[in-house]
Amino acid sequence: MKKSLYAIGLALMLVAGIFAGPLLGSSPVASAAETAQPESAITVQGTSSITVTPTLAYVNIGVSTFNKDAAVAQSSNATKMDAVYKALAALGIPKEKIKTVSYYISPRYDYKDNISTLAGYDVINTIEVTTDLAKVSKVIDMTVKQGVNQANSISFGISDEERDAYYLKALDKAMLNAKSKAAALAKAGGVTIGAPSQIIEGSSGYVQPLPYATYDRAMAGAAETATPISGGELKVEANITVIYNY
């Protein structure tokens, strides 16, 4: 008998809980949603740029050879390129600072009376040399003497360590730029702002090397005086988004 009364009481408690739960639990949630108000905010963009002098140069040069026999053209190209690598090593430039950009063998045809005749084969091996600015002229002049006859371009840059250091300075200036904009807007709007509620980085600090015009003097042959090279300037830029609540 006691067990039956206990079971009936438990069932009544469960039923009461089912009906009372929605009535008691929904009221606070609905009340919080109804009273939540969107925050007022000022959103500004902070930008800055730092002008720097490049410290590295990327010299794109190559060796082109031609012969009726493809194997001879290839062998001649390899011999000249080996001399180029030795000249670069003599300048203190290791192989790790030299990378192959392209290498190809292509047939060359002569055309006469709309008839093509195989004349031979061109072999072109192009490399990119990374060096400091002080050695650029020597890289050009010495390699031309060793057989370089394809002088394509030079671009300039800075090291990863230099880029990171300059980028941090640019970010600092961008933050000051954002702060001054927000202060001006807050004053004009008659509101008071405090510390930023959000700071969003919008840039990676990547520095694009500026292209340099093709140096035709090197293609024409080695000159008695060093080839003049000017690196110009680079810019490290930073931009951020800052949100101030008021």
Contacts in CASP RR format, 6 or more apart in sequence:
PFRMAT RR
TARGET T0000
AUTHOR 0000-0000-0000
METHOD contacts of the structure
MODEL  1
MKKSLYAIGLALMLVAGIFAGPLLGSSPVASAAETAQPESAITVQGTSSI
TVTPTLAYVNIGVSTFNKDAAVAQSSNATKMDAVYKALAALGIPKEKIKT
VSYYISPRYDYKDNISTLAGYDVINTIEVTTDLAKVSKVIDMTVKQGVNQ
ANSISFGISDEERDAYYLKALDKAMLNAKSKAAALAKAGGVTIGAPSQII
EGSSGYVQPLPYATYDRAMAGAAETATPISGGELKVEANITVIYNY
39 197 0 8 1.000
39 245 0 8 1.000
40 191 0 8 1.000
40 245 0 8 1.000
40 246 0 8 1.000
41 197 0 8 1.000
41 243 0 8 1.000
41 244 0 8 1.000
41 245 0 8 1.000
41 246 0 8 1.000
42 182 0 8 1.000
42 185 0 8 1.000
42 186 0 8 1.000
42 191 0 8 1.000
42 193 0 8 1.000
42 243 0 8 1.000
42 244 0 8 1.000
42 246 0 8 1.000
43 241 0 8 1.000
43 242 0 8 1.000
43 243 0 8 1.000
43 244 0 8 1.000
44 178 0 8 1.000
44 181 0 8 1.000
44 182 0 8 1.000
44 185 0 8 1.000
44 241 0 8 1.000
44 242 0 8 1.000
44 244 0 8 1.000
45 178 0 8 1.000
45 181 0 8 1.000
45 239 0 8 1.000
45 240 0 8 1.000
45 241 0 8 1.000
45 242 0 8 1.000
46 174 0 8 1.000
46 175 0 8 1.000
46 177 0 8 1.000
46 178 0 8 1.000
46 181 0 8 1.000
46 239 0 8 1.000
46 240 0 8 1.000
46 241 0 8 1.000
46 242 0 8 1.000
47 174 0 8 1.000
47 177 0 8 1.000
47 237 0 8 1.000
47 238 0 8 1.000
47 239 0 8 1.000
47 240 0 8 1.000
48 170 0 8 1.000
48 171 0 8 1.000
48 173 0 8 1.000
48 174 0 8 1.000
48 176 0 8 1.000
48 177 0 8 1.000
48 237 0 8 1.000
48 238 0 8 1.000
48 239 0 8 1.000
49 170 0 8 1.000
49 235 0 8 1.000
49 236 0 8 1.000
49 237 0 8 1.000
49 238 0 8 1.000
50 166 0 8 1.000
50 169 0 8 1.000
50 170 0 8 1.000
50 173 0 8 1.000
50 235 0 8 1.000
50 236 0 8 1.000
50 237 0 8 1.000
51 233 0 8 1.000
51 234 0 8 1.000
51 235 0 8 1.000
52 158 0 8 1.000
52 162 0 8 1.000
52 166 0 8 1.000
52 233 0 8 1.000
52 234 0 8 1.000
52 235 0 8 1.000
52 236 0 8 1.000
53 231 0 8 1.000
53 232 0 8 1.000
53 233 0 8 1.000
53 234 0 8 1.000
54 133 0 8 1.000
54 156 0 8 1.000
54 157 0 8 1.000
54 158 0 8 1.000
54 209 0 8 1.000
54 210 0 8 1.000
54 231 0 8 1.000
54 232 0 8 1.000
54 233 0 8 1.000
54 234 0 8 1.000
55 132 0 8 1.000
55 133 0 8 1.000
55 157 0 8 1.000
55 158 0 8 1.000
55 159 0 8 1.000
55 162 0 8 1.000
56 130 0 8 1.000
56 131 0 8 1.000
56 132 0 8 1.000
56 133 0 8 1.000
56 156 0 8 1.000
56 157 0 8 1.000
56 158 0 8 1.000
56 159 0 8 1.000
57 130 0 8 1.000
57 131 0 8 1.000
57 132 0 8 1.000
57 133 0 8 1.000
57 136 0 8 1.000
57 139 0 8 1.000
57 154 0 8 1.000
57 155 0 8 1.000
57 156 0 8 1.000
57 157 0 8 1.000
57 229 0 8 1.000
57 231 0 8 1.000
58 128 0 8 1.000
58 129 0 8 1.000
58 130 0 8 1.000
58 154 0 8 1.000
58 155 0 8 1.000
58 156 0 8 1.000
58 157 0 8 1.000
58 209 0 8 1.000
59 128 0 8 1.000
59 129 0 8 1.000
59 131 0 8 1.000
59 136 0 8 1.000
59 139 0 8 1.000
59 140 0 8 1.000
59 154 0 8 1.000
60 101 0 8 1.000
60 126 0 8 1.000
60 127 0 8 1.000
60 128 0 8 1.000
60 129 0 8 1.000
60 151 0 8 1.000
60 152 0 8 1.000
60 153 0 8 1.000
60 154 0 8 1.000
60 155 0 8 1.000
61 84 0 8 1.000
61 126 0 8 1.000
61 127 0 8 1.000
61 129 0 8 1.000
61 139 0 8 1.000
61 140 0 8 1.000
61 143 0 8 1.000
61 148 0 8 1.000
61 150 0 8 1.000
61 151 0 8 1.000
61 152 0 8 1.000
61 218 0 8 1.000
62 81 0 8 1.000
62 84 0 8 1.000
62 124 0 8 1.000
62 125 0 8 1.000
62 126 0 8 1.000
62 127 0 8 1.000
62 148 0 8 1.000
62 149 0 8 1.000
62 150 0 8 1.000
62 151 0 8 1.000
62 152 0 8 1.000
63 77 0 8 1.000
63 80 0 8 1.000
63 81 0 8 1.000
63 84 0 8 1.000
63 124 0 8 1.000
63 125 0 8 1.000
63 147 0 8 1.000
63 148 0 8 1.000
63 149 0 8 1.000
63 150 0 8 1.000
64 77 0 8 1.000
64 122 0 8 1.000
64 123 0 8 1.000
64 124 0 8 1.000
64 149 0 8 1.000
64 150 0 8 1.000
65 73 0 8 1.000
65 74 0 8 1.000
65 76 0 8 1.000
65 77 0 8 1.000
65 80 0 8 1.000
65 122 0 8 1.000
65 123 0 8 1.000
66 73 0 8 1.000
66 108 0 8 1.000
66 120 0 8 1.000
66 121 0 8 1.000
66 122 0 8 1.000
66 123 0 8 1.000
67 73 0 8 1.000
67 76 0 8 1.000
67 120 0 8 1.000
67 121 0 8 1.000
68 119 0 8 1.000
68 120 0 8 1.000
68 121 0 8 1.000
69 120 0 8 1.000
69 121 0 8 1.000
70 105 0 8 1.000
70 120 0 8 1.000
70 121 0 8 1.000
70 123 0 8 1.000
73 105 0 8 1.000
73 120 0 8 1.000
73 121 0 8 1.000
73 122 0 8 1.000
73 123 0 8 1.000
74 105 0 8 1.000
74 121 0 8 1.000
74 123 0 8 1.000
76 123 0 8 1.000
77 123 0 8 1.000
77 124 0 8 1.000
77 125 0 8 1.000
80 146 0 8 1.000
80 147 0 8 1.000
80 148 0 8 1.000
81 125 0 8 1.000
81 127 0 8 1.000
83 146 0 8 1.000
83 147 0 8 1.000
84 127 0 8 1.000
84 143 0 8 1.000
84 146 0 8 1.000
84 147 0 8 1.000
84 148 0 8 1.000
85 95 0 8 1.000
85 98 0 8 1.000
86 146 0 8 1.000
87 142 0 8 1.000
87 143 0 8 1.000
87 145 0 8 1.000
87 146 0 8 1.000
88 98 0 8 1.000
88 129 0 8 1.000
88 139 0 8 1.000
88 142 0 8 1.000
88 143 0 8 1.000
89 95 0 8 1.000
90 142 0 8 1.000
91 131 0 8 1.000
91 135 0 8 1.000
91 138 0 8 1.000
91 139 0 8 1.000
91 142 0 8 1.000
92 135 0 8 1.000
93 129 0 8 1.000
93 130 0 8 1.000
93 131 0 8 1.000
93 135 0 8 1.000
93 139 0 8 1.000
97 129 0 8 1.000
97 130 0 8 1.000
97 131 0 8 1.000
98 127 0 8 1.000
98 128 0 8 1.000
98 129 0 8 1.000
98 130 0 8 1.000
99 127 0 8 1.000
99 128 0 8 1.000
100 125 0 8 1.000
100 126 0 8 1.000
100 127 0 8 1.000
101 126 0 8 1.000
101 127 0 8 1.000
101 128 0 8 1.000
102 124 0 8 1.000
102 125 0 8 1.000
102 126 0 8 1.000
103 124 0 8 1.000
103 125 0 8 1.000
103 126 0 8 1.000
104 123 0 8 1.000
104 124 0 8 1.000
105 121 0 8 1.000
105 122 0 8 1.000
105 123 0 8 1.000
106 121 0 8 1.000
106 122 0 8 1.000
106 124 0 8 1.000
107 118 0 8 1.000
107 120 0 8 1.000
107 121 0 8 1.000
107 122 0 8 1.000
108 118 0 8 1.000
108 119 0 8 1.000
108 120 0 8 1.000
108 121 0 8 1.000
108 122 0 8 1.000
109 116 0 8 1.000
109 117 0 8 1.000
109 118 0 8 1.000
109 119 0 8 1.000
110 116 0 8 1.000
110 117 0 8 1.000
110 118 0 8 1.000
110 119 0 8 1.000
111 117 0 8 1.000
124 150 0 8 1.000
126 150 0 8 1.000
126 152 0 8 1.000
129 139 0 8 1.000
131 139 0 8 1.000
133 156 0 8 1.000
133 229 0 8 1.000
133 231 0 8 1.000
136 154 0 8 1.000
136 229 0 8 1.000
137 226 0 8 1.000
137 227 0 8 1.000
137 228 0 8 1.000
137 229 0 8 1.000
138 226 0 8 1.000
140 151 0 8 1.000
140 215 0 8 1.000
140 218 0 8 1.000
140 227 0 8 1.000
140 229 0 8 1.000
141 218 0 8 1.000
141 222 0 8 1.000
141 223 0 8 1.000
141 226 0 8 1.000
141 227 0 8 1.000
144 151 0 8 1.000
144 218 0 8 1.000
144 221 0 8 1.000
144 222 0 8 1.000
145 222 0 8 1.000
148 218 0 8 1.000
149 219 0 8 1.000
150 219 0 8 1.000
151 214 0 8 1.000
151 215 0 8 1.000
151 216 0 8 1.000
151 218 0 8 1.000
151 219 0 8 1.000
152 214 0 8 1.000
153 211 0 8 1.000
153 212 0 8 1.000
153 213 0 8 1.000
153 214 0 8 1.000
154 211 0 8 1.000
154 212 0 8 1.000
154 215 0 8 1.000
154 229 0 8 1.000
155 209 0 8 1.000
155 210 0 8 1.000
155 211 0 8 1.000
155 212 0 8 1.000
156 209 0 8 1.000
156 210 0 8 1.000
156 212 0 8 1.000
156 231 0 8 1.000
156 232 0 8 1.000
156 234 0 8 1.000
157 207 0 8 1.000
157 209 0 8 1.000
157 210 0 8 1.000
157 234 0 8 1.000
158 166 0 8 1.000
158 207 0 8 1.000
158 234 0 8 1.000
163 205 0 8 1.000
163 206 0 8 1.000
163 207 0 8 1.000
163 236 0 8 1.000
166 236 0 8 1.000
167 205 0 8 1.000
167 236 0 8 1.000
167 238 0 8 1.000
170 205 0 8 1.000
170 236 0 8 1.000
170 237 0 8 1.000
170 238 0 8 1.000
171 201 0 8 1.000
171 238 0 8 1.000
171 240 0 8 1.000
173 238 0 8 1.000
174 238 0 8 1.000
174 239 0 8 1.000
174 240 0 8 1.000
175 199 0 8 1.000
175 240 0 8 1.000
175 242 0 8 1.000
178 240 0 8 1.000
178 241 0 8 1.000
178 242 0 8 1.000
179 242 0 8 1.000
182 193 0 8 1.000
182 242 0 8 1.000
182 244 0 8 1.000
183 193 0 8 1.000
186 192 0 8 1.000
186 193 0 8 1.000
186 244 0 8 1.000
186 246 0 8 1.000
191 246 0 8 1.000
192 246 0 8 1.000
193 244 0 8 1.000
193 245 0 8 1.000
193 246 0 8 1.000
194 244 0 8 1.000
194 245 0 8 1.000
194 246 0 8 1.000
195 244 0 8 1.000
196 242 0 8 1.000
196 243 0 8 1.000
196 244 0 8 1.000
197 243 0 8 1.000
197 244 0 8 1.000
197 245 0 8 1.000
198 241 0 8 1.000
198 242 0 8 1.000
198 243 0 8 1.000
199 240 0 8 1.000
199 241 0 8 1.000
199 242 0 8 1.000
199 243 0 8 1.000
200 240 0 8 1.000
200 241 0 8 1.000
200 242 0 8 1.000
200 243 0 8 1.000
201 240 0 8 1.000
202 239 0 8 1.000
202 240 0 8 1.000
202 241 0 8 1.000
203 237 0 8 1.000
203 238 0 8 1.000
203 239 0 8 1.000
203 240 0 8 1.000
205 236 0 8 1.000
205 237 0 8 1.000
205 238 0 8 1.000
207 234 0 8 1.000
207 235 0 8 1.000
207 236 0 8 1.000
209 234 0 8 1.000
210 231 0 8 1.000
210 232 0 8 1.000
210 233 0 8 1.000
210 234 0 8 1.000
212 229 0 8 1.000
212 231 0 8 1.000
215 227 0 8 1.000
215 229 0 8 1.000
217 223 0 8 1.000
217 227 0 8 1.000
218 227 0 8 1.000
END
